[in-house]
Amino acid sequence: MTRSAIPDQAQSSSVPPEVSGGFVDRFGGRAYRIENCDQLPPFFMNVVSASDLWLFLASNGGLTAGRIDAEHALFPYKTVDRIYDSAGHTGPFSAFWVGTSNSRVLWEPFAPHTSRVHAVRRNLYKSVEGDRVWFEEIHPSLGLVFRYGWSSSERYGFIRRCELQNLLDRPTPVRLLDGIRNLLPAGIGTRLINTSSCLTDAYKTAEAVSGTTLAIYALAASIVDRAIPMEALRSSAVWSAGLEGATLLLSETQVGAFYAGRPIEPELRRRGIRSAYALTQDRTLAPGETLSWMMAVDTELDQSAVTALRQELEQGLLPARALEDADATTQRLRALVASADGYQAGDDETATAHHFANVLFNIMRGGIFAEGYSIPGPAFAEFVRVRSRRVADAHAAFLSALPASIPRSELLAAVGDLSDPDFLRLAHEFLPLTFSRRHGDPSRPWNRFSIRIRDEHGGRRLHYEGNWRDIFQNWESLCLAFPEYIESIVAKFVNASTVDGYNPYRLSHEGIDWEVPDHEDPWSSIGYWGDHQVVYLLKLVEWSLRHHPGRLGAWMGAELFSYADVPYRISDYTAMRRDPHATIAFDDARHRAIAARVRAEGTDARLLHGADGRVRRVTLAEKLLLLVLTRLSNFVPGGGIWMNTQRPEWNDANNALVGYGLSMVTLCYLRRLVALLETALVPALEGHPARVSARVVSLAREVRRTLEHHRPLLARPQIGDADRRAVLDGLAEAGSAYRAAAYAEGPGTPIDFPADEFAALLSIAREHLDHTIRANRRDDGLYQAYNLLEFHESPASLRVHALYPMLEGQVAALSCGLLNPDEVLALLGAMHASGLYRADQDSYLLYPDRDLPGFLARNVVPPDAVESNALLSRLVAAGDTRVVVRAPDGRIHFHADLANAACLSDRLARLAQDPTWAALVDSNRKQVLAVYEAVFHHRAFTGRSGSMFGYEGLGCIYWHMVSKLLLAVQENLLAAGPGHPRERELAEAYYQVRAGLGFNKTPSGYGAFPTDPYSHTPGHAGAQQPGMTGQVKEEILTRVGELGVDVRAGRLGFRPRFLLDREFTTKPTRFVIPAAEGVERVIELPTGALAFTYCGVPVVYRLSRGPAFALVRLAGEPARRFHGAELDADTSALVFGRSTRVETIEVELGETFHPLT
């Protein structure tokens, strides 16, 4: 019998069914459904969990899943393209022989060929929480629906639930086969999977446990190539419920027999082949009946754990317990998101669900303060010991006496009373975060994630890790829910910056880390990023000043902060000009010495120490000043900040800008930081001098002298090449001299740096930065993001070459604080009219798209270039193909092995060893290299951004940068103030940018679930790289801004100015706020309301007439009423401190509030 006895006329119409989407109540909760999902190209999803379980799932059913990290996978961990391809051989599979009135039909739901022979409809559901996904296939002619869904149970692993529903009014006989395949036993890591998967099959065993539905999958031994015994004592396991009496298969060996309609024999043991778990059974479905069953799969189970599973199965307890634990796991996820202010309620469900997803992925990367402002005493004591054994020993009695939990404010006060600055520094740096992981997944194979949220005893583990340039952005938005941690995060940031003004690569609960050269790894490199360091610290300082106006000011003179002792040595200015691509040397001896110190002293050994062997401590004023000076010492007037530390900026794909690149992006953010220091933090010194290391003071004075000396240049609209060189020479030589001294002897002893000198430096710096920003406005109304520099000698000059426009340059210009509302609107209009705008997505590209020349059009040497070059013409005439080759059509090409100028230089050097060519090579070398540059334009090469068509490549929208654009527009809208003549236009511009974001699109327009964040959308496909994107941080901030949550000078206000009318409820509803231990708080909302939480406090907006006011309800106390909806400082402090005294805040928006339509 053929697989389809009844042809079924798969598509009676040539018009494919329409893809649509919306919210539904299904599968025990709220979910977003994509109808006819198979009409979309396959897309990728991150199915989340509150546990250490991870699941990456393709919309065609392909998947990988496991616990903790990729080395503990249940299904092979491969790159996303291979997961798409794996749908036919890895993960779930189902088949049904269905009896009809006159025959039997084989139906294989979700198989690629099924939709070609059957008229089926396929839908995909994802829970609002993002932790459950259901696949559904409807077969109208058979009157059947099959669906299966994935969820997670922290205790029992992944739960796969299945339903087969009879839609007919008559019984339907079915012979079913359902299971999962290519299941991995424990102990097979990614290296084996990707290089020796056939070898792993040879070690595999599978066995059914008699009397139960349990099957165990294990290696016969650990896979090693050494003559030593290595037992494999952990396993994977699967069990099922709902199909009692079914025949169990442990492999796919008999699947073909099922398709052929032949009998199936049970499998009790299998070895040496790929593993599966499948059940087959004959059933008859009554009219309207739904047959349900489930499977659970887990890994890393030892004999004790498997025995416990078997006993629970034998006692009949397991199915109910597993489902209860899955629900509890979801509830824990809800509580985590709720604690970070992820819950909102209004009439725009897409907006509130999208906010939930943003907060979820933000805490997945940055972590969550699971206990709020409570500090676990034993964990803090362990942290101090890991960081500094000296401090731990000195305060052993204090640490041992700490209670299980202590309020953070009490701990900081008690440590402060001990008068040990190092202990206080560590207390401020202690961030009790959990749930954090790096943002690796199969679509980001260069990153490795690790989800370690439990310790060896099953208790909550405090841990975070990440690249510092990633994790601080997640902490910024997290701090809006936990503002009392802002200053600690500022301390964490500056304590990790180096004596030459940069930050190391990685950050974790245990301290800092840096990259080490690996000459065997072509992806390995060392260096420092620039723009991230400026903008992230800038934003954190701004939030601190808003919430706690005096705290950072008090730290300006406090010698409480450290320097990271990264063993990198930045070259001097002369060497930097000679080769700006190779500017950092790795001090291997120092690295080894630091590693030895860490083993003896703790991870504080990675900090700079003084001659007394103690951590060298400096003031916050010095840390902020040095960051500014480091950038100013690389300032090129009219061009930007010289990118000479071997690392790109936000866009890694522009990595070739390093060396000759000039960043206007960093310069714009530096301008905003300088203005902030000038207006807020230097005045906090109240005229008193700051204590600053002597060599830093010398650098500051030299930089100021240079900038003051060249102030007259600012009267000109453009600065000449010779003057530009003179400015850079003065600044860079000062920076070079400072580094040489600081590397050799440290930053020097602290001396007084007068406040007026500090202010004067910032003032003249801002003038120069403003001038350069103005000079970089292009004729088309856009702003330069990056430029290229070109040094010339005799006479000395420095030329700046403009590059093509980039979105990040416009965002930086909008963010710098220099543009007025008219200029902001002009820039946004220019952007919309430029090649940055992509009409089909109503959003913005990273850079204008362009067509690259075809293969045969590349590498063509102009005939006149050959004829005018004696070496090239002689080589062609001689038929010598070592440098150039004549093709059959007569065109001349450089040899195919000459991939860049370095390769050409090497080839010319070898050619010069031939006496026949030595003289010609010597006299024509420069000209040949110039011809090569004219053919390939490598000097303008920006990196892989210009030669790929995904990720940050051509034609791509990178949603993080679009969300940064959204925030920049909102900042300008808020800065304009209420009643500004351009307020309405700025609000419309804001929503024009917002309209292009994914959550405002249909599934077909976005290519995925619209509520989920994704990293990028290429020109040829839908959204790519789910979840872990910096976009989530920006959108949390913009959401807070939309809601009008306004913190100024330590006072909390609610001033929404541009909320949409569709946000407010059109009928009474409920605002449900989950909490730990399954507790929920329910607030009834009337018509015309919008609700959210801020610092854990429910806030309810109501449309109303009359004056605006806020009513703060307190537990056991009279409510406090605030006219104008601005709280006083004391009540605001209660909210910021997440005090349980504050129950709710009710805000009557008043007659002056008019929502936008």
N, C-alpha and C positions, 0 to 999 in steps of 0.2 A: 504494500500500500504506500502511495506517495505521502509526503509530509502534509500535503493539502489535498484531501480527497475532493473538496468542494472549492473551485477556484475563487470564489468570494468577491471577485471584481474589486480589487483593493481600492482604487480611486475611480469612482464613477464619473467624477468631474476632473477636468484638467486644472481647475483652480484649487490650489492647496488650501486646507483649512486655515482660518485666521488665528494667529497667536493673540491671546489676550491674558490679562492678569488682574487679580484683585484679592481682597482679604475674605477669608471664610472661617467659619468655626468647624474644625475637623480634627479628628484624632486627639481629642481631649484638650484642645486649646485653640488658640488663634494662629492662623497660618496664612501665608501668601501662596496663591495658586497660580501657576502658569498653565493655561489651557493650550492644548496642541503643542506641547513643549518640543516635540520632535521636529517641528518645522523650523526651530532655531538650530544653528550650528551648535555642536556640543560646547558646553561651558563648564567651568571648574568652580567648586564650592569648598569652603572650609566649614565642616560641620563640627561645632564647638562642643565643649564639655567643661563642667566645673571640676573635673578630675584630671588625672594625667593621661587620659585617653585622647587620642587624636585621630581624626578621620578626614581625609581629603577625597572628595567624591566628584566624579564627572556626571553631567546630566544624562549621559548615555549609559550610566551604570558602572563604568570603570572606577576603581577605587584603590586606595592604599590606606591602611589603618594600623594602629598599634598603641603601645603605651610609651610614655616618657620621651622617646626620640626615635629617629629612623632606624636605629640599631635594634629596636625591639618591635619589629613590624609583624603583623599577622598576615598581611598581604604585601607582596613585594613593593618596596619603596623605590619608585623610579621617577623620572622627570615627567612633567604633565603630558607631553605629547605621547609618551608610551602608556600613560594611564588611559588616555583616550583610546589608544589601540588595544588596551587590555580588556575592554568590555566583553569581548567574546570568549575570553579564556581565564579571567580572574574575577572572583567575587560571585555575586548571586547569579543563579540561572534557574529557569523554570520551564516546564513543558507539560501540556495537558492533552491527553487523548479524550476528546469530547464526543459523546454519543449524540447523534441527531436522529431525526425521524427515519433517515434512510442510509446513514453511513456513520463513519467516525472521522473526525477532523483533528489533525495535530495542530495545536496552537502553542507557539513559543513566545510568550509575552516578552517584549523589549528586545527581542533578537533583531538584528539589523534587517533581515530579509522579511520579517513578518509583515511590516507595513506595505511591502510590495505585493503581497498575495492576499492580505486580509484588510478589510476596511476598518481599521482600528483607530481609536483616539487615545492619545497619551497626555496625561497631565502630571505635573510635578508640584509638590507642596513642600514648603519649608516653614517651620514654626517661626513665629516672631522672635523667639529666643535664639534661633539659629542652631539649635541642638538636635533637631529632629527633621528628617527628610523622608517624604513618602513618594514612591513612584506608583502611578496608576495607569492601567491599560484597559480600555473598554472595547469589548468585541460585540457590537450590536447584533450581528446576525446569529451569533451563538447565544446571545442573551447572558453573557458572563462579564464580570469585572474582576480583574486580579490586581491587587495592590500589595506592595511591601514597603516597610519603612525601617529606617535605622534610628536608634537612639542609644544612649550610653548609660551604664550603671557603674558607678565608681567601684562597687564591690564585685560585680559579676561580669564586667566587660561590655561588649557591644551586644545590643539586643536587636534582632531582626524579627519583626512581626509581619505576618502575611495574612491576607484575607482573599478568599475566593467567593464571590457573591453571584448567586443565581438570580437574574432579573426576570426570568420567565415564570409563567403560572403553571408550569409542569415540571416534574422531576427531570434532572439532567445527570446522566451517569458520566463520571470523570475518572480517568486514570491519571494520577498526578505524579510528577517528578519535580522536586524542589530542593535546592541546596546552595552551597557555596563551594568554590573550587580554587585551586592554586593556593591553598592554605599553608602557611609556613609554620613549622615547629619553632619553638624557642631556640635561639642560638645562631640564627643565620643573619648576619649583618649585611650592610649595603655593599661592602666590597665583594663578598661572595656572590650576592645576588647579581651584581653588575658585571662580574668577570668570570664566575665559575658556577652559574646556576645549575648547569647539568651535573656538576660534581655534587652539589647539595642534594639533588634528587637521590643519588646513590646512598646517602646516609639516612634517608627519611623512613620513619616507621609510623604506622597508624594502627590503632587497636580499639575495638569496641569493648566497653565494659559490660559484661553480661548482666542481664536483668534490668538495665537502665538504657536511656537514650544517649548516654555519655560516650564520647570518643576522645581518645588521647593521641596527640601528635607530637612525636619527639624525634630527636636524632639518636641514632644508635651510639654515637660517641661524638665528642666535639671534633670539628673539622680542623685538623692541624697537619702540617707537613713535617712534623718532627717525630722522632721515634720515642715518644713518651706517651703514657696513657693519659687521656683527658676525658673524664666522664661528662656526659650531658645530663644534668640533673634537674632541668626545668623543661616544661612542656607547654604546648598550647592545648586547649580543650574546647569542645563544642558539645552542647546538649540541646535538646529540643523538648517541646511540649505541645500537645494539641493534635498530634497524629499518632497516637498510641497504636501500637501494632504494625506500624509501617515498616517496610524493609529498608534497612540502613545500608548505604554504600559509603565506602571510605576512599573511593577513587572514581575517576570518570571512565573506567574500563568498560562498564556495561551501559553507558549512556547511549551508545549506538544501538544496542539491543532494544532499549526502550523506544527509540525513534522507529525502529523496525517493527515494533509491536510484539517482540519476543519476550519470554519470561525473564524475570530478574531474580538472581540469587543473592541472599544477604552476604555481606562481606564483614568478617570478624577481624581479620588482620591483613594489612598490606605492607609491603616494604619495597624500597628502591624506586618508587615512582612518585609523581606529584600527588598531593593529598587533596581530598575533597570530603565533604560531609553532605550527603544527599539522602532524601527519603522518597520512597515511592509507595503508593497506596491506591487502591480502587475505592471510590466513594460515589454515592449518589446524593446529589444536592436536592433537597426538597424545594418546592416553589418558594422563592424569596429568601432562601436560607443563605447565611454567610458562614462559611467554614473558616475558622481562624486557627493559626498555629504560630509558633515562635521558635527561634533558635537563639542561643547565646554563645558568643565566642570570646575567648580570653587567652592571654599568653603569660609567660613567665611564672607558671604555676609549678611548685615543687610537689613531691609526693604527698605531703601533708595537705596542701591546698586541694589537690585532686581528690584525695580521700574525703575531705569535707564536702566537696561538691557531690560526690557519689552518695554520701549519707543523706544529704539534703534532698537529693532526687528520690532516694528510696523511701524517705519519709513523706514525700509528696508536698514538701514545703517550698521547693525552689521556684517554680514559676511565679507564684504570688510574691515571694520575697524579691525576686529580680525586678518585677514590674514596680513594686513599691520603691525599691532602691533607685530605679531609673527616674521615677517621679521625684524622689528626694534629691537626686543629682540635679534635675532641672530646677528644683526649688532653690538649691544652693547657688546655682548660676544666677537665677533671678535676684537673689539677695545680694550677691556680689555687685551686680549691675546697679541695683537700687542704691547701694551704699555709695556709689559714685555718681549719683543723681542721673541715672539713666532712664527713669520712668517719667512720662508725661502723659497728659490726657487732654484731648480736644477733639475737634471734628475732622482734622486732617490726619487720618491714621497713618498715611504713608510717612508724613513728617515725624510723627512720634515713634514709629517703628524704626525709621532710619536713625533717629537719635539714639535709640536703644542699641542699634548695631554699632554706631560710632563709639559709644561709651564702652561697649563690650570689647571691641578690638583694641581700644586704647588701653584698657586695664590688662588685656592679655599681653600686650607688649611691655607696658610700664609697670604693671602690678597694681595692687590695691592694698590700702591700709585696712586689713581685715578687722583689726580691733580698734579702728578709729584712732583716737588720741591716747589709748592705753598702751603702755610699753611692757612687754613680757620680760620680767626681771632676769630669768635665767638666760634668755636669748640675748639680752643686752650684755650680760656678763661674758658670754661666749664670744660675742662680737668684739668686745674690748680685748679679750685674750688673743683672738686671731689677728687683730690689727697691731697690738702693742703689748708684748709680754711685760715690759717694764711698767707700763701704766697699770696693767692688771695686777701685777705683784704689789705695786705701791698702794693699791686700793682694794686689796683682796678682801678685807673685812667688810668694806662698804658693799662690794659686789655680792659677797656671799649672803649678806643680810637683806638683799632686795626681795620684795614679795613676788609672788607669781605674776602680779600685774600691778603697775603703778601709773598714775596719770603722768603724761609726758611733761606737763608744766612742773609738777613736783620733782620729777627726776632732774630736769635741767636746773631747777633752783638748788637742789641738794648738791649736784655736782659742782655748780658754780660756787657754792660755799666752801668747797675744798681748795680753791685757789690753785688749781692745776690746769693751766691752759690746754695742755695736750688732752687731758681727760675731758675737758669741756668741748674741745674740738671734736672728739670722738662722739660725745653725747649728741652734739648737733648733727653729726653725719649719720647717726643711726636712723635708718629708715625701715620700719617694720613692714616691709612689703612682701606680698606673696602673689602667686598666680602669674608671675612674669615669665616671659620666654623671648628668645630672639625670633625675628620674623622670617624663619626659614619655612619653606614648603616646596612641593614638587615644581612649582612655577618659579621658585627662587632657589635653584639648587646650589648656588654659591654660599648660601647661609645655612647654618645648622641650628635647629631648635632643640631645646631640652626643657621638658615640663617637669620640674621637680618641686612638687607642692606638699609632699609628705616626707617626714624623716623616717629613719629605720624603725621607729616604734609606731608609726602610723599617725603621729601628731602633725599639726600644721608646720610646714617648713618655711622659714623666712628666707627669701632668696629673690634676687633679680640679677639680670645680666643683659648687656646690650652694648652696641656701639654707642659711645657717648653722644655722637651727633644724632642718634635716633632717640635714645631713651629720655633725654631731657625735654624733647618736645612733647612726649606723652606725659611727662610729669607736670608740664606747664598746665595742661587742661585738667589733669587730676587735681591739681592744687586749687582749682576753683571749688571743688567739693571738700577739700581739706586745707583751707588757707593757712592754718597754723604751721604747716610744714614748709611753706614757701621759703622762709629764710634758711631752713636746713638744707633745702635743695640748692639755694644760692651758695651756701657754704660748701656743699658737696662739689659743686661746679668749680669754684675758684680754688679749692684745696687740691684739685686735680690738674691745675694749669702749671706750666713749667716756668723755669727761670728765664727762658727765651720767649715766653708769652703764648704758648700753645697748649693744647690738651692732648692727652694720650688717646689711643684708639678705643680701648674697651674699659667698661666700668661694671663692677659687680658688687654684691653685698660684701665681699671680702676685700675690695679695694680696687686699684687700677691695674691696667696691664697695657702692653704695647706690642706692636708687631715686630717680629724678628725676621731678618732677611733669610729667605730660603731659596738658594740658587737652583734647586731642583724643581721649583714650582714656578712656572711662567706667570702665574697670577699673583705671585708674592711681590710685595713692595712695601716700603716704609714712607712715612711722611706725615704732614699735618694738614687738616682741613682749615679753612679760614672763615667763610661766611657763617657757618653754623655756630661757631663759637661766639661770634658777635651777636647774632640775632637771638639765639636762645638765652644768653645771659641778659641781654637787653630786656626781653619780654618778662623774665623772672623778676628782674629788678623793678620793672614797671608795676607788676602785680603786687609786689611787696610794698611799694610806696603807696599804692591805693588802699591796701588792707591795713597796713601797720606803718604809718608814716614815719615813725621815729626809729624803727629797729635797725635798718641798715645804716642810718646816720650815726647811730651809737657805735656801730662796728667800724666806721671809717677810721677811728683811732685805736681800735683794739687789736693788739698783736696776737691774733688767734688763728691765723690762716697759714697754710703750708704751700710749698712748691712740689710738684711731681718731679722726680729725678729720672726722667726718661733719658736713656743713653744714646740720644741722637745729638749730633753736632752739626749745626747749620754753617755752611761755608761763609767765608768773608765776601764782601761786595765784589772784589776783583775777580775771584774765582766764580762767583755767581754770574757775572757778566760773560765770562768766558764760556761757561756751560750751565745755563739756567735750568737744564733738565736734571742735572746730578748735583744737588746742593746739600744733601744730608749724608753724613757718614755715621755708621753705626759703631759705637764704642763697645766692642765685644768684651773687653776686659772689665769695663765698668758694669756691663750687663751681668757678667758672671759674679762679680763681687756683690752686686745687689741681690742676686738670687741666693747667694750664700748668707747674706744678712737676713733675708726673709726667713730662711730656715731656722735661724738662731733667734731672731727678734720679733717676727711677725711681719705682716704686709705693710706696716708703716715704714719698713726699710726701703720701700720704693719711693719714699719722699726725700726731699733734699735735707741733709743734715748739716749742722754747723760743726765747728771745730770741737765743741764740747760733746759731740756724739748725739746730741738731741735734735729732734726735728726743728728745722729753722722756721721760726714763726714771723709773719709780717702782718701788716694791717690790711683791711679791706681797701683802703685808699690806694695802697701800693698795687694790689692785685688788679684793680680796675684801671689804674693809671698805666700799668705795664701792658695790659691788653691793648689799650689805645695806642700807646707808643710803638708797639710792635707793628701795628698796621700803618701808622704814620711813617715809620722808617722805610716802608715800601710804597709810599704814595708817589704816584706819577701824575703831576698836574695835567688835567685835561684827558687823562686816560683811565685812571682807576688805581686799585691796589694790586701791586705786582704779585702774581701767583708763583712764588718761587720756593715752595716747600713740598714739592713732589706729589701733591694731592689736588684733585679737582675740588669743586665746591658742591653745591646741592646736587647738581646733575653729574653723576659719575660718568655718564656717557660722553661728557665734554672733557675727558681726562687729558686730551692732547693740548688743551689750553695751558696746562702746567708748563712753566718755563718762560714762554714769551707772552702769556696771557696777562691781561689787566682786567681786574674785576670791578665793574661799576656796581655789581650787586653788593659786595662787601662794603664798598665805599658808601652806598646809600644807607645801609644799616649802621655803619660806623657813624655817619652824620647824626642819626637819631640817638645813638648812645651818647655821643659827645654832647648833644643838646640836653639830654636827660641829666648827665653828670653836672653840666654847667648850671642848670636851673634847679636841681633838686638835691644832689648829694654833696657837692662842694659847699653850697650854702649851709648844709648841716654841720660843717666844721665850725660855723659861727665865728669865722675869722681866725680861729686857732690853727697853727700849723699841723700838717699831717706828718706822722712818723713814717719815713720812706727810706729804703736802703740807699746808700750814698750813690751807688753806680746807676740806680734807676733815676735818681734826682739829676745826675749829670746828663743822662740820656734825655730827660725831659727838657732840661735847659738848652741842650744843643738842638733838639728838634724845634723848640720854640724860637731859638735864635735864627735858624734857617728859614722858618716860615715867616717870621717878622721881617727878615732881610728882604724877602721876595714879595712882601705885601704889595708893592707897586704894580706887580704883574696882574693883580686882580682887577685893575682898571681896564684891562683889555678884554674883549670877548673871547679871544683865543690866545694861548701862550705858545710862543715859538719853540722850535726844537732845541735850540741852544739853551734857552732859559729853562726849559723843562728838564734838560739834562743837569743843569746846575742845581736845581732844586733837589732832584733825586740824589745827585752826588752827595750833597750835604746831609740829607736825611739817612741815606743808606750807609754812608761811612760812619755816621754816629751809631746806627744800629749795629754795624759790624764791630766797632770798637767795644760797645757794651757787651755783645755776646762773647767776644774773646776774653774779656776780663771776668765775666760772670761764669763762664765755663771753667776758667782757671782757679778763681778764688771766691766764687759766689757773688751775690748781689751787693755785698758790702755791709757795713754797719749802719744801723738806722740813724738818720739825722732829720732835722726839721725841714719840711718842705712847705713854705708859706702858702696859705690858702689863696692869697691874691695871685701868686705865681701859677698855681694850679688853674685858677679861673682864667688867667690871661692865656695860658697854653690852650685851653679848650676853646676860648673865643677865637683866637687866630686860626686854630685848626678848623673850626666850623666855617669860617670865612672861605678858606681854601677849598673845603669839601663842597660848599654851596656853589662856588664858582665852577668846579669841575662838573657837578651835576647839570648846571645850566648849559655848559659847553657840550654836553653829550645828548642834548635834544636834537634829534635828527630832523631833516627837512620834511619828512612825512609825518611829523608829530609824535613819533615814538622815541624811546630813549635807548641808548646803547646799553646792552647787558655786559658785553666783554669787548675789549680791544686787544690788539697785538702791539707789542713794542719792538723797535728795531734800533739797536745801538749803532752809532757811528763814531769813529775816532778821527782826529786830525782834519777838521776841528771836532771837538766833542759835541755830540748832539744826540737827541733821542726822538725818533719819529713814532707817532702813534697811527696805527692803521685800524680803521673801523671794520668790525665784523657784521654779519647779517643780524637783524633784530631777533630777540628771543623773549619769550613770555616772562621769564624770571626777571629780566631787566625792567619790564613795565611794572611788575609787582613791586620790585625794590624801589623804583621811582615813586610809586604811589605810597609806599610805606615810609619814606624817608622823613616826612614831616615838613618838607619844603614847599610842596605844591599847594596852591589855594584851590577852592572848589571849582572855579572856572577852569583852571589848568587840569584838574582831575577829570572833569567832564570832557575836555578837549582830548586828553590822552585816551580815555575810554572810547570816544568816537573814532579816533585814529586807529585804535586796535580793531574795532569792528569793521573798518574799511580796509584793513590790511590783510596780508597773506597769513597772519596768525589766526584769523577767524576761520573755523570749519563749519560751514553752513549745515551740513547734514546732521551734525551733533549739537548745533547751536552753542558751540563752545570754542575753546582756544587751543591751538597746537603749541607745542614747545617752541617751535620755530617754523617759518613758512616751509611748506612741502616743496620739493623739487624733484625733477626726473634726473636720474643719473645716466650718463652715457652708456650705451650698450657695450658688450664685451669687445667687439671689434672696433669700436670707436675710441676705446681707451688705449693709452700707451702708444700714441702715434707721434713720432718725432717729425716736426716740420722739415720739409726738404731744405729750406734755406738755413735752418739751424745745423743740418749735417754739412752742407756745402761750405758754410762759413767756419767750420771747426775742423782744423787739420787732422786731429786725431780721429774723430768720428768718420770723416770722409775717407781717410786712408784705411780704417778698419773695414768699412763697407767694401771698398775697392778690393781689398785683400781677401774678402770672404771670411774674415776673422769674426766669429759670432760671440766672443766673450763679453762684449759690452752692448753692441747693437746687432740686430738681425734684420736682413731684408726679406720681407714676405714675398710669396709668389706674385702678389699684385703690385709689387714695387714699393710698398710703403715700408718705412723703417720703424722698428720697435726696439726699445731697450730689452735686453735679455730677460726672460721670464723669471729668473732667480733674483733679479735686482729689485727686491720688494720695497726698499727705501734708500735714502741717500747714504746711510751707513753701509749698506750692502754694496752700493756702487763705489764708495770710497775704498772698501776692502778689495773689490775687484780691480780697481785702478792701481792699487798698491801692488797687487800680484802681477799685474800687467807690466808695471814699471820694472819688475825684476828681469823682464825679457829685454836684452840689449836692443832689440829691434824697435821697441816701442818706448824705451825709457825717456828719451828726450821729448818726444811728443806728449807723453803723459805729464811730464813736468811742466811743460809750457801751456798745456790745455786743460789741466785738472779742474781749475775753478770754472772755466767756461762749460765744461761737460756737466759739472754739478749744477750750474745755472740752467742749462738746457733741461736737465732732469726736473728741476724745480718748476720750470715753465710748463713742462708737460703734465706734472702731477699736482702742483700747487700744495705741496705738503706743509709749507709754512703757514697756510691758512687752515690746515687740518685741525678740526676741533676734537676728534675722537670718533668712537664708534657711533656717535649720534648722527653722523652724516653718511653712514654706510650700512645701516640696518633699518628694518621697517617694522620693528616691534619694540617693546619696552620704551626707551627714551629716544627712539629713532624717528626717521622721516615719516610724516603723515600721522604721528601719534599724539594723542591727547594724554597728558599725564595728570591724573585727577588731583593729585596733591597740589600741584602748582595752580590748578584752577581754583581749588579751595583756598589757597593762599591769596589768589586774586580776589576772591569773595571777601576774605577778611580785610584785605587792604582797602577795598571800596567801602566796607562797613566802617572801618576806622575813620575814614574821611567823612563819611556821613555823620557819624557821632561827633566828630570834632567840629563840624560845621555848626552844630548846636540847633536847638529848636527855633523855628521861625526864620532860619536863614533863607534868603531868596532862592537858593539852589537846592534846598532840602528835598523838594519833591523830585527834582531831576536826579539827584543822587540816589534817592530811594528806588526810583525806576531803574537806574543803572545797576543798582545792587541786585534787584530781582531779575534783571536780564541775565546777569552772570549766574545767579542761582538757578534759573530755569534750565540751564544746560547741564546741571548736575544729574547724576544717574537716578536719584529718587524721584525726579520729576518726569522721568521717561517711562515709556511702556516697556514690557519685556523685550519686544522685538526691536525697539529703538536702542535699548541698552545692551541687549544680548545676554542678559542674566537676570537674577532677581533684583529689581530696582532698589530695594531697600538696603542691599548689601554694598559696602564699599569695595571698590576694586582699584588697582593701581593705575592701569592705563587702558586705552582703547586705540588699537592701531587702525589704519585706514581701511583695512581689508577684513576686519573681524569685530566681534563684540568685545565686551569688557574682559580684561585679563588680570590675573594675579589677585585672588580674593583676599579681603580682610585686612591683613597687616600692612596698612599704608598710613603714611603721615597725614593723609587727608582727614582721617577721623579726628585728629587733634584740632585742626583748623575749624572743622565744622562744629565741634563742641563749643569752641569759642564764639563762632558766629551765631550759634543757636542761643547762647546766653545773651549776646548782644541783641538779637531779635526780640527776645523776651523783655528787654529793657532792664535787666539786672545791672545796676550801676553802683559801683563802689568807688567812693571818693573820700580821701582823707579819713579813712577808718569808719565811714558811715555807709550803710547799705540803703540803697534806694531802688525803687521800682518805677522806671520811666519809659515804658514802651512807646516808641514813636512811629514804628513802621511795621507793626504786626499786620498780617493779612486777616481780612474778615472771615475767611474760610477756616481759620484756626479755632474759632469759638464754637462751642457746642450749639447745635440747633434743636436739641432735645435733652431732657435730663439724662445724666449718665453717672457712672461711678469711676472714681479714681482709686485704683487698687495698687498699693505699694507693698511689695513683699519685704520681708525681713528674715533674719536668721531663724532657724528651727521651725520653719513652716508658718510663721506668724505673718498675717497680712493686716494692713491697715486700710480701711475702706472709707473714702470720703465721697459723700453724695454731691454731685455737681448739678446746678440748675442750668437752664438754657442761658446761653450767652456767657459761658465760663471757659476758662482755660487753666489747667493745673500742671504743676511741675514741682520738683523738689530742688532746693538749694541748700547745700551743706546738710543734707538729710532732712531738712524741714519742709513739709508740704506748703506750697504757696498756691493760692487760688486767686486768679484774676476774675473779676466780674465786670461786664459792661454795665454802666450805670450813669445816672444823671447826678448833678450836684458836684461838689468838690471831690477831688481825689484824696484818698487817705488809705493808710495801712492799719490793720488791726492785728496786733500780735497777741495771740492767746498763749498764756503761760499756765503751766501745771500748778494748781493750788494757789494762784495769784490773780489779781485783777488783770484784765486785758489792758494792753497799752495801745493807745490810738495816736497815730502820727499823721498830721495833715501834710499833704503833698507827697505822701507815700515814701518819705525818707525817714529811716529809723535814727534814733540817737546813737551815740558812740557806745554806750553801755549795752543797749539791746543788740546792736550790730555785733559786738564782741561775743555775746551769747550765741548768736547764730554762727559766726565764724568758728567758735569753739565747739559747735555741734552739741550744745547743752541740751540735756533732756528736759530742762525747764520750758523750752520753747516747743509748743505743740503744733501750732499752725500760724501761718501769716495769710490774712485775707486782705486783698487789695481791691478797693473800689476804684476803677480807672477814671471815673468822673466824666463830666461833659466835655472837657477839652481834648479827650482822646478820641481820635477818629481812625479806625482801622482802614488799611488800604484794601481796595477791592481788586 
